[in-house]
Amino acid sequence: MHGTGLAATDLVAGVDVSKARLDTQVEPGAATRSFPNDAAGLRAARDWLRRLGVRRVVLEPTGRYHRALHGCLDKAGLEVVLADPLQARQFARSMGRLAKTDRIDAATLALFGRLPDRRRALPLEHNLQQLKDLVAARAACVEDCVKRRKRIAEFGTGPAAAALGRLNDATEREIGGLDQAIAKALQADAGLARRAEILRSIAGIGPVATAVLCADLPELGNIGPKQAAALVGTAPFARDSGASRGARHIRGGRPRPRKVLYMAGTAARRCNPDLRIFYQRLVDGGKPHQVAITAVIRKLVVLANALLRENRLWQPLVPAKT
């Protein structure tokens, strides 16, 4: 079986990306080379792959370390596929490849890229990438604050707790600065600004959830409702559903914004009249709170997907006249 549009003789390269190296193998033929992950190495890898006539290159997303290579290869006209790390590892195990080295990983990715339904992934635009970095930095600062508060509670009073308190105060100021930078990043790009406007119009989605949805789920508005629900892990029977498999492919190994969506779902239960009624109906029918909130989140994400697709603001449902 070959990937979509691939002939048996088409060459596929797998690249194991690390901070320092780009370990590359081409299949069929098992041509192998390693390049430094810097500007010169990117150019050398690109030129080598083009000389060989490689059609498709498969990478695992590795935060910022794969981005420059992705952009370089895409500009050169090569088809880049981002492999879900979990799927790639399961594929390696199915072939009996239990050992894990850079060269083995590169060879596995090349073979993985020949499977059906491998889809080209376009590089992130600069403004979106900047927004993603800001949102990730904010999440890291918030996580640091949460951990420090726990330690402060353990220490009680005294110089240790006071020192951690001062660190938390400084981090919270940084969070405020990041919030301002995120707002500017959203407004600096017309497309992102419109997406943010649509998302903020939905009762229950605040500025933090808006930024996270814009940064981490750029697919919203371009996929179906089942994929949208599965994208954040709320589709019924998500583990086995086709929608979930498609969503895992879209995510490319990205973490789901679970905490932010849970907060948005909780807020929507209180302030969104449509979803408040929906939540209450589930609870009155005997559903536990957690199940009902998950259903609210699913409806919220599907609603956001529909509004972004139709490029319109949210309006609460008008009760029918009796």
Secondary structure, DSSP 4 states (H G I P E B T S, - for coil): ---TT--TT-EEEEEEE-SSEEEEEEETTTEEEEEESSHHHHHHHHHHHHHHTEEEEEE---GGGGHHHHHHHHHTT-EEEEPPHHHHHHHHHHTT-----HHHHHHHHHHHTTSTT----PPPPHHHHHHHHHHHHHHHHHHHHHHHHHHHHHH-SSHHHHHHHHHHHHHHHHHHHHHHHHHHHHHHSHHHHHHHHHHHTSTT--HHHHHHHHHH-TTTTSS-HHHHHHHTT-STTTTT-HHHHHHHHHHTTPPP-HHHHHHHHHHHHHH-HHHHHHHHHHHHTT--HHHHHHHHHHHHHHHHHHHHHHT----PPPPPP-
